[in-house]
Amino acid sequence: MKNSAQKVRKIPERQCLGCNAHRPKKELIRVVRCPDGAIVLDTVGKTSGRGAYICPERSCFSRARKSKRIESVLGCSIPEEIYDAMEARIDGLGDGEND
């Protein structure tokens, strides 16, 4: 009876640094610069630090990597290992969603 009184939950959205599209936070890959300066992929979504988001698509990844937008947002250089890990995760998601 009180369907109109139910609260509609807002889904948090973030902007992809590759294509600039706004998508739900859970659909994006988060790269984090931790307070100690380490750069990690945030798989849980709760790692503390400065975060940057990118779509799990190769075209977005290539654009963001080439333009160094992730490095600019995080304010530091990103090691090749992190880029390789992001690329592997994107490839894994495209193979059949076996996460």
N, C-alpha and C positions, 0 to 999 in steps of 0.2 A: 504494500500500500504506500510505503514511503520511498518509492523508487526515485522520485525527483529530489529527495532530500539526501541521497547518498552522495558522498564526496567522490569527486573524480580525481584520481591520483595523477599528478603531473609526472611524465617520464622525462628524466634529465637528458638533455641533448648536448652534444659537443660538436665542434667544427673540425673537419678533416683538414690537415695541413697540405694535402695533395690537391684535392679538388674543391676545397672550401664549402662543401656541402654539410649541412647540419643533419646529424643522424643520432639515434639513441646511443647513449654512452656505452651500453653493453655490446653494441655491434662493432665498436672501434677497438683498435690496439692502442694501449697506453704505454708511452715511454716515459720513465721517471728519472729525474736527477735527484738523488737522495741528498739529505742534508750533509752527508760526509763527502759528497762530490761524485759518488758512483753513479753510473748510468745503467739502469736495468729495465727489462720489460716487466710490466705489472700485469700478472695473470689474475690476481685476486681482485684488483680494483681498490685496494685499501692501503697500498704502500704510501708512506708519507714522503712528500717532496713535490717539486715542481713537475707537472705533467704536460705531455703533448699527445695529441690523438691523431691517428691516421686510419683510413679505411683499410680493410683487409683485401685490397685489390692491388695487383701489380702496377697498374698505371698510376695510381695515387702514390704508391711507394716510390716509384721511379721519379715522379715529379718532385716529391718532397726531398728525396735524397739528392737529386741533381741541383736543386735550388738551395739546399742546406737550410730549409725552413725549420726543421726540427732542432737543429743546432742553434739557430737564431732564437727560437722560443725558449729553449732551455738555458741559453747563455753559456754554452760550452761546446767543445768539440766532442763528437761521438766516435768511439772506436769502431773499426770495421767489424769486430765480433758482434757488436750490437746490431749493426745493419744486417749482417749475415743471419743472425737469429730472427730478426723481423722478416727477412725474406723467406726463411725456412718456415716460419709460422704462416705466412701468407700462402706459400705453396701447399702446406698441410691442410689449410682450410679449404682450398680449392679442390683437393683430391676427393673429398667425400664427407667432410664434416665429422671426422673421427675424433674430435676433442673430448 
